[in-house]
Amino acid sequence: MACQSYFRLFLAYFFLFAGNAIADETTLSCPKKPIKIGYSDFGVFYNEKLKTGLDKDIVKKIIEKTNCRFEEKSYSHSSLWAQLKTGKVDISLSSVNTKERSKIAKFSYYGIAKTSVLFHAGVRAATLVEFTKNTRQKMGSVAGTSYGPALDLEVKNLKKTGRVVEFATEEKMFQAFRKKKVDVLLLFIGVKERYLAPADYATYSQTEWIGEIEPHGLAFSNKSSHSELFPWFDQIIQDMVKSGEIKTLAAKYLTPEELLLYRP
């Protein structure tokens, strides 16, 4: 009888402490305050007007897998990183890492893409060297956009000579490009399709300048009040990459040819 009593007591304590551990784990996994997601209007990755895109689909999967509460809001490229720097936004998507950004956030990559250049037919800009030599040509760029460490340095040098015209949004940048107010654009996969019809492609040329492959993915603010959750989110992203979920989602927005250049 004594053994049975001790056994019952042991079970009572076990379930009491196990229940508390589970509750603590749940509290850690899903905080009371919502996790704030920041988007930027960016090609097929996020369409601000339609609230759709690859990044939106990835967030939907994260919500399903965590069952946590999220708040979603759109920002310009530059203001989004200002919000991440202060921790007012916890997470952004389709983010390229740089030396400066590595001080602001931790990264979980889910895609790699080559940067290409789009220019008007007849404009000699097949290489970065050719573009640099023609001092009359202008490059269009969206403020706050990073193309990766190597190209960012080149763009920075061109800015010093007044060769770069910055715009608040991609839409305004493409409007200026169509009116020939700028000569070339640096683009990621899946961007020009938002603003140029296939019938217009004959008017333009597209090629790779450097052809570097830059990884991008989820950025989790170091100043976030939920920063301890990064390993959990990182695991979710990497599991989605390994299982092929990211590739399946990307195939909704990118052509088979584009998927050869954009790979999870």
C-alpha positions in Angstrom: 0.0 0.0 0.0 2.8 2.4 0.9 4.4 1.8 -2.5 1.2 2.5 -4.2 0.8 5.8 -2.3 4.3 6.9 -3.2 3.7 6.0 -6.8 0.5 8.0 -6.8 2.3 10.9 -5.2 5.1 10.6 -7.8 2.6 10.7 -10.7 0.8 13.8 -9.2 4.1 15.7 -8.9 5.2 14.5 -12.4 2.1 15.8 -14.1 2.1 19.0 -12.1 5.6 19.8 -13.1 5.2 18.5 -16.6 2.1 20.6 -17.1 4.0 23.7 -15.9 6.9 22.9 -18.3 4.5 22.6 -21.2 2.8 25.8 -20.3 6.2 27.6 -20.0 7.2 26.2 -23.4 4.0 27.4 -24.9 4.4 30.8 -23.4 7.9 31.0 -24.8 6.9 29.8 -28.3 3.9 32.1 -28.6 4.3 35.4 -26.7 1.3 37.3 -25.5 2.2 40.3 -27.7 1.8 39.7 -31.4 4.9 39.2 -33.5 5.2 42.1 -36.0 5.9 41.3 -39.6 7.1 44.0 -42.0 6.8 43.7 -45.8 8.1 45.9 -48.6 6.5 46.1 -52.0 8.9 44.0 -54.1 8.1 42.3 -57.4 6.4 38.9 -57.0 7.7 38.6 -53.5 5.1 41.0 -52.1 2.4 43.0 -53.9 1.2 45.8 -51.6 -1.9 46.5 -53.6 -3.1 42.9 -53.7 -1.5 41.7 -50.4 -0.1 38.7 -52.2 3.3 37.2 -53.1 5.9 34.6 -52.2 6.8 36.3 -48.9 3.1 36.5 -47.9 2.7 32.8 -48.6 5.7 32.0 -46.5 4.3 34.0 -43.6 1.0 32.1 -43.9 2.9 28.9 -43.5 4.7 30.2 -40.5 1.4 31.2 -38.9 0.1 27.7 -39.5 3.2 26.0 -38.0 3.4 28.3 -34.9 -0.3 29.1 -34.3 1.0 32.5 -32.9 -0.5 35.9 -33.3 1.1 38.2 -35.9 0.6 41.8 -37.0 1.5 42.5 -40.6 2.3 45.9 -42.1 3.9 47.4 -45.2 6.9 49.8 -45.2 9.2 51.3 -47.7 12.6 49.5 -48.0 14.5 52.1 -46.1 11.9 52.7 -43.3 11.5 48.9 -42.8 15.2 48.6 -41.8 14.8 51.6 -39.5 12.0 49.8 -37.8 14.0 46.6 -37.5 16.9 48.5 -36.1 14.8 49.7 -33.2 12.8 46.5 -32.7 9.5 48.1 -33.6 9.3 45.4 -36.3 10.3 41.9 -35.4 10.6 40.2 -38.8 11.1 41.1 -42.5 11.2 38.9 -45.6 13.3 38.7 -48.7 16.1 40.4 -46.9 19.7 40.5 -48.2 22.4 40.4 -45.6 25.2 43.1 -45.5 27.8 44.0 -42.9 25.6 46.8 -41.6 22.5 44.7 -41.6 24.2 41.9 -39.7 24.4 44.3 -36.8 20.6 44.8 -36.9 19.2 41.3 -37.5 19.8 37.5 -37.7 19.1 35.9 -41.0 17.4 32.6 -42.0 17.9 32.2 -45.8 15.3 30.6 -48.0 16.4 31.7 -51.5 19.3 32.7 -53.7 19.1 34.9 -56.8 21.3 36.6 -59.3 21.1 40.3 -59.9 20.7 41.4 -63.5 20.6 44.7 -65.3 17.8 46.0 -67.5 18.6 48.7 -70.0 17.0 50.3 -73.1 17.8 48.9 -76.5 20.8 50.8 -77.9 22.2 51.7 -74.6 25.7 50.3 -74.2 25.6 48.9 -70.7 26.3 45.2 -71.2 28.9 45.4 -68.5 29.4 47.5 -65.4 32.6 48.9 -66.9 30.8 50.2 -70.0 28.1 51.8 -67.8 30.7 53.5 -65.6 32.6 54.9 -68.6 29.5 56.6 -70.0 29.0 59.4 -67.5 25.8 60.6 -69.1 23.9 57.4 -68.2 21.9 57.2 -65.0 20.9 54.2 -62.9 17.6 53.9 -61.2 17.3 52.4 -57.7 14.8 52.1 -54.9 16.0 53.8 -51.7 17.0 51.3 -49.1 17.5 48.4 -51.5 20.6 46.2 -51.1 22.0 44.2 -54.0 24.6 42.4 -51.9 28.0 43.6 -50.7 29.8 43.8 -54.0 27.2 45.6 -56.0 26.3 47.9 -53.1 29.9 49.2 -53.1 29.6 49.9 -56.9 26.3 51.6 -56.5 27.7 53.7 -53.6 30.6 54.9 -55.8 28.2 55.8 -58.5 26.1 57.8 -56.1 29.1 59.9 -55.3 29.2 61.0 -58.9 25.5 61.7 -59.2 24.9 58.7 -61.4 22.2 57.0 -59.3 18.6 58.3 -59.1 16.7 56.9 -56.1 12.9 56.4 -56.0 10.6 55.6 -53.1 9.0 52.6 -54.9 9.6 50.2 -57.7 6.5 51.5 -59.5 7.9 55.1 -59.6 11.3 53.7 -60.7 9.8 51.8 -63.6 7.7 54.9 -64.6 11.0 56.9 -64.9 12.6 54.0 -66.8 9.8 53.8 -69.4 10.1 57.6 -69.9 13.9 57.2 -70.3 14.7 59.4 -67.4 17.0 56.6 -66.2 19.0 54.3 -68.5 19.5 51.1 -66.4 18.0 49.2 -63.5 19.5 46.6 -61.2 16.9 43.8 -60.8 16.2 40.7 -58.8 14.3 37.8 -60.4 10.5 38.3 -60.6 10.5 42.1 -60.5 10.1 43.5 -64.0 7.1 41.3 -64.7 5.1 43.5 -62.4 5.7 46.6 -64.5 6.5 45.6 -68.0 4.3 43.6 -70.4 6.0 40.7 -72.4 5.2 42.7 -75.6 7.5 45.5 -74.3 10.5 43.2 -73.7 11.8 43.8 -77.3 12.4 47.4 -76.3 14.7 46.4 -73.6 17.7 44.2 -73.0 18.6 42.2 -69.9 21.9 40.7 -68.9 24.0 39.8 -65.9 26.7 42.3 -64.9 28.5 40.4 -62.1 26.3 37.4 -61.8 26.9 37.0 -58.0 24.4 34.8 -56.2 23.1 36.6 -53.1 21.1 34.6 -50.5 18.1 36.3 -49.0 15.4 35.3 -46.5 13.9 36.1 -43.1 15.5 38.8 -41.0 14.8 38.7 -37.3 15.5 42.0 -35.4 18.2 41.8 -32.7 16.2 44.4 -30.8 13.0 42.4 -31.0 11.3 41.7 -27.6 10.8 38.2 -29.1 14.4 37.7 -30.2 14.7 34.5 -28.3 12.3 32.9 -30.8 14.8 33.2 -33.7 16.0 29.6 -33.5 12.4 28.4 -33.7 11.7 30.5 -36.8 15.0 29.5 -38.3 14.2 25.9 -37.9 10.8 26.3 -39.5 12.3 28.1 -42.5 15.1 25.5 -43.0 12.6 22.7 -42.7 10.5 24.4 -45.4 13.6 24.6 -47.6 14.5 20.9 -47.1 10.9 19.7 -47.6 10.5 21.6 -50.8 7.7 23.8 -49.5 9.6 27.0 -50.4 10.2 25.7 -54.0 6.5 24.8 -54.4 5.5 28.3 -53.2 8.1 30.0 -55.5 6.8 28.0 -58.5 3.4 29.9 -58.1 5.2 33.2 -59.0 8.3 32.3 -61.1 8.6 30.7 -64.5 10.7 27.4 -64.8 13.5 29.5 -66.3 13.4 31.9 -63.4 13.5 29.1 -60.9 16.8 28.0 -62.4 18.2 31.4 -61.2 16.1 31.5 -58.0 16.8 28.4 -55.9 15.7 27.6 -52.3 
